[in-house]
Amino acid sequence: MSVSESSLHNYELFDPDVRLMLRVRDDDAAAFEELVLRYQTRLVSIMQHLVAVRDQAEDLAQEVFLRVYRARKRYRPDAKFATWLFTIANNVASNANRSQSRRREVHASNSPGDGSAGIPLEQLAVAASGAMPARRLDKVERAEIVRQAVTSLNERQRMALLLSKFEGMSYAEIAESMGLTIQATKSLLSRARDNLRVLLEPYIEDGLRPSGGLDNDS
């Protein structure tokens, strides 16, 4: 068995979602429904932090699953299923944001929304910044502050951070999902954490709202 064949066998053997997707490739509708159930909430959550609007996030998540189904006959288990799925999600979100920019339909709201995103943003931000706030704020206010800080990161930094902290992906898996080298992924995550730390300094040190306004173009 070649190295490539061995790798394919390992993913099929150890990743239950890969096994489900192989059933989808064979037109098993129940397997596809199971994958949607397993990933829909997580996918909508990440999409919401990339496009900021809940309804659009749900539509984009459906677009991702549609692409998964359309690509089923070409599927090869040469990565974890989650890595493959979030590669598609990254492309869909990037295309949506580019299209939105062209139409100049900028959504500037940083409100906490309906609270159903599912990502523990305060935990994510504190873990990324490496510090604890000096004093506690109201829970809703605190969530808004952290959401504002995460949303202020650019799309690539936000995606890398969410995949790292929320999906628990390795550098290699994030690199594959985002089409980067491992070193570029490490640098991207380092910049994301640094920028998040700067944004959260007023909150961490004095319990104040972050001022925003980062130059984070990479």
ABEGO torsion letter per residue (X at the ends): XBAAAAAAAAAAAABAAAAAAAAAAAGBAAAAAAAAAAAAAAAAAAAAAAAGBAAAAAAAAAAAAAAAAAAAAABBBABBAAAAAAAAAAAAAAAAAAAAAAAGBBBABABAEAGAAGBBAAAAAAAAAGBBBABBBBAAAAAAAAAAAAAABBAAAAAAAAAAAAAGBBAAAAAAAAGBBAAAAAAAAAAAAAAAAAAAAAAAAAGBBBAEGBBBAX
